[in-house]
Amino acid sequence: MSALQLAYEEICAKAMAQLNILQSSPAPAYYRQPASNPTNFLHHVYSSPEIPQTPPPIRVPTASFGPGLTSSNSSTVWKGEIYPDRLNLTNGVAQISRKLFIGGISKHITEAMLTARLIPFDPDLVLVRPESRQSKGYVYVIMSSNYAVANLLKQCHYVMEGGFQTFLLPIFYLGRVKQLQLVPWSHSDNRFISSVSPAVPIPKRHLTVFVGALHGRLHARAISQIFGELFGEVMDVHVDTDKYNYPTGFGRISFLRRESYVAAINANYVHIDCIKINKRVQIEPYIDGQECSLCSESDVPNFCRELTCFAFFCNSCWLQKHNSTDLSYHEPVRRKSKSSRRGEF
């Protein structure tokens, strides 16, 4: 064993001694100890009788509008409580992404310290710092297997707060203990489908909006709850993910009724204000395969969100429709390429 490993083990022993002292005092009600059986750990965490399995009563959300009356500068605000996460990993760890968010990183914690703390769980892990955010206090870690993720989470303290789960992992530095905040992502959180069926089936793309700048904790069910309470019944939510099945910060929402779809697009932005999240989310029409409202050309690239139009157009029909002075101020919403989409946690 190298001198570096011996030194690190000595540091860990001191850290654990301090944690034993801290744990001798009563813990907050929202702390949950992991199960002793590693193979049953995740099932225990998410099916514990101490964690509500049905959504508790929530506060009525608040929708308010900022200065101005136009869709370009209005601001809709949602305040409330998210239903508790329910990862419900009944099929084992295969439903968890190999990519994890790690927050709570002090500027004094170096990449070498992080690597030394995490490498016992997976010698092949890779730390990925977000682009142009070198000192923002978080990184992503990509592990080699789902088993390694489960083994790491097994050593953490589970916290449920405000409907969101966090796993706390202690790290020792500069003579103190810091809790790293690990946030896993379940594959089941990529999609929400309502049990309500419309009387007349409607193509999803006709009542679907694109949402951007999603907070990394917003799973599909939470998005459905927020947008449903603000605008009306949500039929389907799809969160876009990367090759690790981890959220990219973008998604699509399909509504049951047209008035909900119109209200969401007219809002343009929603400010989400709740425990763990204070974020402004952008809303745009989802442009994918719609027909031109004038010539019926398929798969058109333009949408006019002004209520005097509120329709899809091909390039030529856009010019024809908006050639008059009265409509010349209308700005087209154009289809975005995937390469232009960037999300954040």
N, C-alpha and C positions, 0 to 999 in steps of 0.2 A: 504494500500500500504506500502511495507516494506521500510526501510531507504535506502537499496541498490537501489531499483527501483527509489526512489525520487532523489538520488544522480545521477543516470545514466540519468534520464530525464533532470536534470539541466545541465549536461555535454552536452547532445544532443542539448539543447536549445542554449548553447554558440556556439557549432559547427555550427548550422544552421545560427546563426547571422553572423559568419565569412563568411559562404558560400554566404549569401545574399550580403555581401560587394564585394566578388570576382565576383559574377555573374552580378554586376552592370556594369562591364567593358566588352567590346566586347569580345565575345567568339570566339575561333578558328573556321574556316569554317567547320571543320569536326565534330563539336559537334551538336547533335540533341536533342531537348527537347522531352520528352515522351508526349503522348497524355493525355488529362485530363480524358478521359473516360477509366477506367480500362479494360472494356470488349473489347475495340477496340484498346488497346495499341499496341499489337504485330503486328496487321495488319497495324497500322499507321507507325510503325517503319520501317517495311520492304517494304512498298509500297509507302512511301513518295516520292513526285515528286522531292524532293531535292536529293534523292539517285538514281544514274543511274540504270535503269532497264536492260540496255543492256551493255555488256562488253565494256569499253573504249579501245582505241588503247593502246597497251602495247609496252614496249621496246623489241627489239629482244633479246632473252635469249642468254647467253654466255655459251658455252661448252668448257672447257679446260681440258687438261690432265696433270697430275703431272709427276714427274720423273719416268722413267721405262716404259717398254712396255708390261709387262705381266699383265694379268687380276687381279692378286693378289695384285698389288701395284699401279695400275692406279687409278686416281681420276677424275671423271667427275663432273664439277661444273655447276650448273644452277643459273643464275642471271636474275631477271626480276620482273614483277609485276603480282600478282595474280588477276584474275577477282574478282570483289567485291562479298562478300558473298551474297547469296540470299536464306535465310531460307524460305521465302514465306509461312508463316504459315497460309494458307487459311482455315485450319480445326481447328484453335484455338490452345491452349497451349498443347493439347495432343501429339503433335509432338516433344516436348522438353524433353530431359532426366531429371530425377529428380536429377541427379548428376551434380554438377557444379565445375569448377576450380576457385579458388580464389588466385590471386597472388598479388604482391606488398605489402607483409606483412613484416613490419619492425621487427627486432629482439626484439624491445621494446614492441611490441603488443603481449600480452599473449593470451593463449587459452580462458581464462575467458573473456577478452575484446572482442574477436571475437564472442564468444557465446552470450554475452550480446548485441552486435550490431545486430546479426542475429536472435536471438530468438523471437523478436516481429513478425517476418514474419512466423515463424513456430516453435512452442514450442517442436516439436518432431524431429527437425533436428539433424543430427549427423555429427560431424567434423571428417575427416579421414586424418591423416598425412601420407605422402608417406613413405614407409619403408626405413630406413637408411638415411633419408633426413630431419632430425629434424630441421635444421636451414637454409633451402634453400629458405625460403620466400614465400611458397605457401602451401595450403592445398586443400582438396576436401571437399565439403559439400553435404550430401545426405539429400534431403528434403522429406517430407512425401507425397506430392502430386504435380501434375503439376500446380494446382492453386496457391500453395505456391510459386513455382518458378516464376510464372507470377507476383504475388504480389511483390516479391522481385525485379524483373527486372523493375517494374513500378516505383520504387523509385530511379532508377539509371539514370545516363547520358549516352546516347548512343554515341559511337565513332566508326567511320569507318576510318580505316587507313591502307593503303597498301593492300586493299582488304579483310581485316579481321575486324570483329566486336568485340568490348569490351564494357562492361557495368561497369561504375565507380560508386562505392558506398563510400561516405565519412565516415570516422571513426575518432573520436576525441581521441587523447592521448598526454600526456605530453605537454599540452597547444598548440597543433597544429592539423591541419587537414590533414589526409592522405587519398588518394584515393585507395580503394581496387579495384582490377581488376577482374571482374567476366566474365567468358567465358562459355556460355551455349553451348550445343550441340544439333543440330536438328536431329531427326531420319532420315530425308530426306537426310542428308549428309553422311549416311552410304554407299550409293550406287550411282554409275554413270553408265549409260548404253548409249552407243553411238547410234545415229539414223542411222549410216551407217551400211548396211548389206553386208557381204561378198558374192561374186558371188557363192562360194561353201561353205556351212556350215562346220566349223571346230570345233571339240570338244574343249571347252575352255581350258581344262587342258593341251592340247598339246602346247599352246602358252601362258601359264600363268606363271608369276613369283611371288614369295613371297617377300614382302618388310617388313623390320623390323626397329625399332627405329624411327617410324614416330612421328613427332611433333604433339602435341595434337590439334593444330589449322588446321592441314591439312585435310580438308574435301575431299570427293571423287572427286568432280569436280576439285579442285585444283591439286590433284594428277594426274588426267587425263591430265590436261593442261601441267604440268611440264614434265611428261614422254612422252607425245605426241610430245612436241616440241623438246625433246632430241632424241627420238628413232623412232617415227612414230606413226601412228594412233592407239589410244587406244580404245578398244571395250567395256571393262567392268572394273570397279573398285569396290572392295568390302572391306570396312573397318571393321575389327573385333571389336566387342564390348563385354562388360561384361553384367552381369545380369541387370544392370541399363540402358542398351543400350547406354553406354558411351565408347568411343574408348579406346582400350588397347595398341595401338602403333604398331599394325601389320595389314597387309592387303594383298590383291591379285590384280594383274593387268593382264588383258588379252589383247593381241595385235592382230591387224588384220593380220599382215604379219609376216612370220617367221624371216625375216632379222631384224625386230624390236626386236623380242624376243631374238635372238642371241646377238644383240648389247647390250641389257639391261643386260643380264647375264654376258657377257664379261666385262661390265663396273664394275660390282660387287658392287660399291658404287656410290652414287650421293650425292654431297654436295649442299644443297639448301641454297642459300644466298639471302634473300629478307627482306623487312620490317617485323618485328615481328618473323622471323625465320632465324636461322643460324644453320643448323643441317645436319649431315651426315647420310644418309639413306642407309641401306644395302639391296642388291638385291640378291636373290637366286632362283634357279628353284623351282617351286611349284611341290612337289612330292606327288601325290595323284591318285592312280589308273592306272598309266601308265604301259605299257607292257615292258618286257625286250627286248632290241634290238636284242638279239641273239637267245633266246629260246622262246620268246613270253609269258613267265610266266607273270601273271597279278599282279598288285599292288606291284611293286618292290620298294625297299627302297633306291636305290643308283642312283646317277647321276654323270657323269663325265663331268666337264665343260671345260676341255681342248679341243681345236678345233680339234685335231686329233681324238678325240672320239665324244664328245658332244652328249651323248646318255644315256639312262637309262639301268640299269643292275640289275639282281637278285644277290644274294650274290655269288653263285657258278660261274656265268658267269663273275662277276667282277674279281674274282681270275684268271679265265681262260684267260680273255682278257689282264690283267695287269701283267701276270706272267713274261713277257719278260723284259729285262733290260731297253729297250727303253721307256717303259710305266710305269715302277715301281714307278716313282716319282709322278704319278697322285694321287691326293687325292679325295676320294669320298665325294660328298655332300649327307648327309643322311637326311632322313625325321625327322623333329623335332616334339616332342610331345608337346601338348598344355601346359602342365605344365612347360615346359622349356621356354616358351615365356613370356617376360616381356617388357612392353613399358614404355614410360615416356612422360611427357608433355614438 
